[in-house]
Amino acid sequence: MPGGDGKETVFNRTVSANLGMSYSVMNVLAEAGVENIMRWVPFEIDERELRNRIANKMIRPTTIPQTKQDLEIEQAISREALRLRLFSIRICHVAERCAARAP
């Protein structure tokens, strides 16, 4: 596909299985930190309770949220997983641009 400068533009699709909502949900917790997940949860929850709910999702990855609170916790985790992935894409993009300019 030609880019704005007439050069061929290459798009690489990637899948990151290490930041997911099932078996790797604990990776999101570890990388984002409980504070970053808690900032999206619109109700009061103890940090230990949140960690336990996330761990339960990891050991039962095919479950679907049964309550509004369960759904809101999963949405909070999803937001942080997306934030982490976007951050890593930006880092890679900047690194590629810097590598392309190197002599």
Secondary structure, 3 states (H helix, E strand, C coil): CECCCCCECCCCCCCCCCCCCCCCHHHHHHHHCHHHHHCCCCCCCCHHHHHHHHHHHHHCCCCCCCCHHHHHHHHHHHHHHHHHHHHHHHHHHHHHHHHHHCC
